[in-house]
Each structure stands twice: as C-alpha cells, then as structure tokens.
Amino acid sequence: MENHTDIAIVGGGLNGPILGLALASAGFSVTILDALPVEAQAQPDFDGRSYAIALGSQNLLRAVELWDGLAADAQPINDIVVADGRAGLGASPHHVHFDHREMEEGPFGAMIEDRHLRAALIAAVADNPRITMRAPARVVAQETGAQGAVLTLQDGEELRCKLIVGCDGRRSGTAQRAGIRRMETDYGQTSLVCALEHDLPHDGIAHQMFFAEGPLAILPLRGNRVSIVWTESRDRAEAIQAMGDAEYLAALAPRFGDFLGEIRLTGARYAYPLGLSLAEHWTARRVVLVGDAAHGIHPLAGQGLNLGLRDVAALAEVLADSKRRGEDWTRGPVLQRYAQWRRFDTAGLALATDGLNRLFSNDNPLLRGLRDLGLGAVNAAGPVRRTFMREAAGLGGDLPRLMRGRPL
Ligand SMILES: Cc1cc2nc3c(=O)[nH]c(=O)nc-3n(C[C@H](O)[C@H](O)[C@H](O)COP(=O)(O)OP(=O)(O)OC[C@H]3O[C@@H](n4cnc5c(N)ncnc54)[C@H](O)[C@@H]3O)c2cc1C
C-alpha cells in the first residue's frame, strides 16, 4: 500500500475535478479516480449537454483559474423568459420575463458547452502538481477506519487516503459502499438534447416553455446557435430519438415555433432519462458526498451542476478552515458542518424542481389557470421577480466564500 494521498475523489466528471482544483489550492494532495479513460471524456461529442453556469458558479470557476480560459466560448444569459406553452399555439401570453437590467450584477450567468468545460478541466488537472489523475481506474471497494481509508481498484491495486469524496454521480458506489441509502423517483420522462443553428439572433435570451408532457428549454450558445433540453414522456422521447433528423425537427417544430427563423441540427442528438435521486446522508466515517452523488434533480431549472458547485465550494471551505485551525479535518463533526450547510439549499431546490415539474407537466385546465395566474403575478411583482432572479444567478442564500468571489 504505497500510494498515499490526503483526499481521494472518486469520479472525475465535472464536480470531481473542480473540487480537486479547489482543494489543491488549499494545500491538500488529491487523487482523482475515474472509471473512464481521459481520452473518452476528451472526445468533443462525449456529452451533448450545455450548462447554464450561474454567476455564483462563475466566481468559483474564476477562483480555480478556469474561467479566463472558458470566457471566449461562454454565451452570457441576458434574459430568461418562462411561459406555459401549448404545442402548435406557442407560448401563453402569461409569462415571466426576467431581465438582467434589473440586476446590478448584470447577466444571470453564461451557457458553456460540455466539450469546452471538460477540455478545460482535463488540462487544468493535468497541470496541477498537487493532483494525480488516475483514469481509467474503477473503484470497487472501500474500507475506512480510525487510521485512514483504503480504496481498492478493479485491478486489485489499493490507494490509501485520509478522506474519500464520492463525486461518482447519481448511482454513487461510494455512497452504497458506505451504507448510505437513496430516495429515488423515476419521472418517467426523458430529456432530448441537441444543438441547433438558426437564422435569427437569440439576443442571449433563454426560454423555458412548459408543455403537458414536459418542459422545453431553449438556451443560447455562442453565435446563432442554441442548445435545447426537450423533455417528453419516456415512450414518446424514445420514438422521437429513433427518428431521422428531418422527422425529429418536424416533431420539434410545433413546440419550438419560428421565432428564431429556420432551425438546423448541428452535431449529435442525446437522450437523458430523468429521475430524482437524493442520498439520505451526505457523510459517513471518512466519506463525504458531493454533486449528483448527493442529489440528482430534475434539469428543468438548469441548476444541477450549480448545486453541485455550491457543495464543492462549501466542502473546500470547511476542510481548508479546519486544516488552518490545525484540527483533524477528517473527523465526523467537521464533515457534518459541510452536510448541515448544504442540506437546506439542496432540499429546497429538489422540492422546487419536483413541484414545478408536477404543476406544469399536465393539461389540467384548473392547474393551467392557476399557473397562468401565478406567472402573471410573479411578472407583475418586481420584488418577487428580483428574488427569483438572484436565486437563478446563484447569489441567494448562505454562500461559501468562493461563490462570492472571495479567496478560499
Ligand atoms: C438534460 C440535462 C441538462 C442539464 N443541464 C444543466 C444546466 O444547464 N445547468 C446545471 O447546473 N446542471 C445541469 N444538469 C445537471 C448536471 O449535468 C449534473 O448535475 C452534473 O453533470 C453532475 O456532475 P457530477 O460530476 O456530480 O457527476 P457525473 O457527471 O455523473 O460524474 C460521475 C463520474 O464518476 C465516475 N464514476 C462512477 N463510478 C465510478 C467508480 N466506481 N470508480 C471511478 N469512477 C466512477 C463516472 O465515470 C463519471 O465520470 C443537467 C442534467 C441533465 C440530465
């Protein structure tokens, strides 16, 4: 058991490497392990998603020196328009328009394509002398004790560390091996994701339209391009995904409308089945969960990664402060500080996205009336609208230092 590192991060997706960079900046030695080879994640078509990175998350990415390299590929989100939609009829006249000019911080955040974010992460991790990246390296067992923790890889190799962080996604093996159970709900919906080119400018406006089968998000990318997250019932999504490109666009047209002129597919089409997956506990002896390993939520508000990044910033702060005070930063009460800090925000967002999906994903005329009333009321009430805007920008609540643009 030669290998030794302060912190082993299981999962080198998105949250894992960003946490690694933050912890390395606080002087911890970090090993990141991922089951997939780095070359697979480096493929530009590895993942079709684009992320709405809120202002708070941008502050974190700036602090770990990633943002400057990403800014040229980022599309600012100037406005957000939320509407109840009807296929063929377009958006209802009752909608909410969140206008960034009402917020002194400027645009809500920016859209970043997965391929750009992942490439930046791979390069930054490779350049950092305090981080060792091990991939492919699948973790199959973990043991924790008073003296430390040991991870076993699929090839039998063992890695010793002081703390294990599970960043291994919504099916987290780290959580399972620690005996942490999950609360899971299948939404019976699938999100179809792709990028589209269009003729008319999008002006940096993100649209969220709610249909009975599920929401459609139209998210601005650099140039005359948008990323869509088109949610349908699972059966219908599978049927649409099996169509040829022309049929796919024809199925999308009644929902998308023609406000951006003619649309064309650019790149591959992806499908993501949706569910809610919440870990019952976030910590166990020498184990802590971050990102989707702790909470996988509905993507309708584009907040899953932002929520994970708030975990990253909070855990880095708790561990760095504890280390500075000379404490044993692996102790239960230290890890609990992180869990307690993050629970309220997570429960709130999981409930809100779950509730919105239930309220909007149906054609009940009574609920439709209520929704339209609600949207109209929020649009008319400036203070309520501004509260929503600060939340969407990731600036609400008890934010960790890195999210407020302050050093760790
Ligand atoms: C359609 C869709 C659109 C979305 N849009 C947005 C958005 O606009 N904004 C936003 O904030 N969020 C968005 N999200 C949410 C966001 O994509 C997720 O929250 C985020 O990708 C989670 O990252 P993660 O690093 O926690 O987990 P993952 O990306 O799932 O990474 C987990 C990693 O762990 C590795 N792993 C698993 N098991 C092992 C093991 N045993 N050993 C070693 N490695 C292992 C895997 O290989 C993987 O690389 C969206 C989600 C969906 C489905």
The ligand as a MOL file (V3000), in Angstrom:
LIG
                    3D

  0  0  0     0  0            999 V3000
M  V30 BEGIN CTAB
M  V30 COUNTS 53 58 0 0 0
M  V30 BEGIN ATOM
M  V30 1 C -30.5080 17.0190 -19.7290 0
M  V30 2 C -29.7420 17.6500 -18.6100 0
M  V30 3 C -29.4180 19.0020 -18.6810 0
M  V30 4 C -28.7280 19.6150 -17.6200 0
M  V30 5 N -28.4540 20.9510 -17.6940 0
M  V30 6 C -27.8690 21.5780 -16.6270 0
M  V30 7 C -27.6250 23.0050 -16.6310 0
M  V30 8 O -27.9600 23.7220 -17.5750 0
M  V30 9 N -27.0420 23.5720 -15.5510 0
M  V30 10 C -26.6900 22.8240 -14.4700 0
M  V30 11 O -26.2040 23.3900 -13.4750 0
M  V30 12 N -26.8750 21.4650 -14.4330 0
M  V30 13 C -27.4530 20.8350 -15.4860 0
M  V30 14 N -27.6650 19.4760 -15.4540 0
M  V30 15 C -27.1540 18.6920 -14.2990 0
M  V30 16 C -25.6680 18.3220 -14.4910 0
M  V30 17 O -25.4810 17.7380 -15.7640 0
M  V30 18 C -25.2320 17.3420 -13.4010 0
M  V30 19 O -25.5790 17.8640 -12.1470 0
M  V30 20 C -23.7140 17.1330 -13.4580 0
M  V30 21 O -23.3250 16.6230 -14.7160 0
M  V30 22 C -23.2590 16.1710 -12.3450 0
M  V30 23 O -21.8580 16.0720 -12.3490 0
M  V30 24 P -21.0850 15.0980 -11.3340 0
M  V30 25 O -19.6400 15.3780 -11.5740 0
M  V30 26 O -21.6310 15.2360 -9.9570 0
M  V30 27 O -21.4790 13.6140 -11.7870 0
M  V30 28 P -21.2100 12.8660 -13.1580 0
M  V30 29 O -21.0580 13.8270 -14.2760 0
M  V30 30 O -22.2860 11.8250 -13.2450 0
M  V30 31 O -19.7840 12.1580 -12.9720 0
M  V30 32 C -19.6120 10.9870 -12.2490 0
M  V30 33 C -18.2810 10.3640 -12.6480 0
M  V30 34 O -17.9940 9.2890 -11.7440 0
M  V30 35 C -17.3730 8.2630 -12.4700 0
M  V30 36 N -17.5540 7.0090 -11.7070 0
M  V30 37 C -18.7280 6.4000 -11.3780 0
M  V30 38 N -18.4890 5.2710 -10.6810 0
M  V30 39 C -17.1310 5.1790 -10.5400 0
M  V30 40 C -16.2610 4.2370 -9.9020 0
M  V30 41 N -16.7350 3.1430 -9.2670 0
M  V30 42 N -14.9270 4.4490 -9.9570 0
M  V30 43 C -14.4060 5.5410 -10.5850 0
M  V30 44 N -15.2040 6.4500 -11.2050 0
M  V30 45 C -16.5340 6.2780 -11.1840 0
M  V30 46 C -18.0870 8.2760 -13.8250 0
M  V30 47 O -17.2900 7.6660 -14.8320 0
M  V30 48 C -18.2780 9.7890 -14.0500 0
M  V30 49 O -17.2400 10.3580 -14.8180 0
M  V30 50 C -28.3550 18.8440 -16.4890 0
M  V30 51 C -28.6750 17.4890 -16.4230 0
M  V30 52 C -29.3840 16.8860 -17.4610 0
M  V30 53 C -29.7470 15.4250 -17.3770 0
M  V30 END ATOM
M  V30 BEGIN BOND
M  V30 1 1 1 2
M  V30 2 1 2 3
M  V30 3 2 2 52
M  V30 4 2 3 4
M  V30 5 1 4 5
M  V30 6 1 4 50
M  V30 7 2 5 6
M  V30 8 1 6 7
M  V30 9 1 6 13
M  V30 10 2 7 8
M  V30 11 1 7 9
M  V30 12 1 9 10
M  V30 13 2 10 11
M  V30 14 1 10 12
M  V30 15 2 12 13
M  V30 16 1 13 14
M  V30 17 1 14 15
M  V30 18 1 14 50
M  V30 19 1 15 16
M  V30 20 1 16 17
M  V30 21 1 16 18
M  V30 22 1 18 19
M  V30 23 1 18 20
M  V30 24 1 20 21
M  V30 25 1 20 22
M  V30 26 1 22 23
M  V30 27 1 23 24
M  V30 28 2 24 25
M  V30 29 1 24 26
M  V30 30 1 24 27
M  V30 31 1 27 28
M  V30 32 2 28 29
M  V30 33 1 28 30
M  V30 34 1 28 31
M  V30 35 1 31 32
M  V30 36 1 32 33
M  V30 37 1 33 34
M  V30 38 1 33 48
M  V30 39 1 34 35
M  V30 40 1 35 36
M  V30 41 1 35 46
M  V30 42 1 36 37
M  V30 43 1 36 45
M  V30 44 2 37 38
M  V30 45 1 38 39
M  V30 46 1 39 40
M  V30 47 2 39 45
M  V30 48 1 40 41
M  V30 49 2 40 42
M  V30 50 1 42 43
M  V30 51 2 43 44
M  V30 52 1 44 45
M  V30 53 1 46 47
M  V30 54 1 46 48
M  V30 55 1 48 49
M  V30 56 2 50 51
M  V30 57 1 51 52
M  V30 58 1 52 53
M  V30 END BOND
M  V30 END CTAB
M  END
